[in-house]
Amino acid sequence: MEEKIKEILAEELSVDIGEINLETNLKDDLNADSIDMMQVIDVLEQEFDVEVDTSELANIQTVGDILKYIESRK
């Protein structure tokens, strides 16, 4: 699951997958703005068959946060 999340982020945010690890901050390190995040969340929802509550987005700061969130919804 971690690798798939990295692949999605690399593709959606046009960054090198090698730059992404669990501690990578989505806004500070990957320059993801709110529009980018909505696109990423849409792809993650489809890929992992989960629904992300938009009110939870403020709590999702790092790649590791995405992983934990998805795992908690499975």
N, C-alpha and C positions, 0 to 999 in steps of 0.2 A: 504494500500500500504506500509506503514512504516513497519508493521510486516512482510510482505512478503520479503521486502528488508533485514531485519534483519535475517530472516530464510536463505535466499540465502547466505548472508555473513557468517553466522555461519557454514553452510554446506561447502561452497567452501574454506573457510579459516581455517576450523577445530578449531573454537573457540566456547566458550560457549555463547549462545544467550544472557544470562544475562549480559555479558560484553559489549553489544552493545547498544548504545543510539544515538540520533541524533548528539551529539557532538563528538562521537568517531571518532578519526583520523584514516584513513585507514592504513597509513604507520606506524605512530608512535605507535598507540595503538594495531593494529591488525597485524602488521608486514607484510603487503601486499606489495609484490614487483611488478614490471611491468608485469611479467608473471601471477601472481595471479590476477592482475587487469584486464588483458585481458580475463581471464577465467570468472571472475565475470561479466564483461561487456557483454560477450557472453550470459550468463544465463539471465541477466537482459533484454537484447534485446529480447530474446525469450519469457520471461515471460510477459513483458509489451508491446510487439509489438512496440518497438521504435528502432531507429537507433542512436547509440552514435557515434558522430564524435570524432575520436581518438585525434584530435587536442584540444578537450575540456577536455581531461583527466587531464591536469595540473591544471584545475580549480576545479576538484573534489577531495577535501581533506578529507571531513567528510561524515558520513552517511546522514546527513542533506543535503549536497550538491547533493548526489545521488537522494534523494527524490525530491528536487527542480528541478533538471535537468529533471527527468522523467515527473514530473507534467507539466513542461514548454513545453514538446514535445507531450503532450496528447491533 
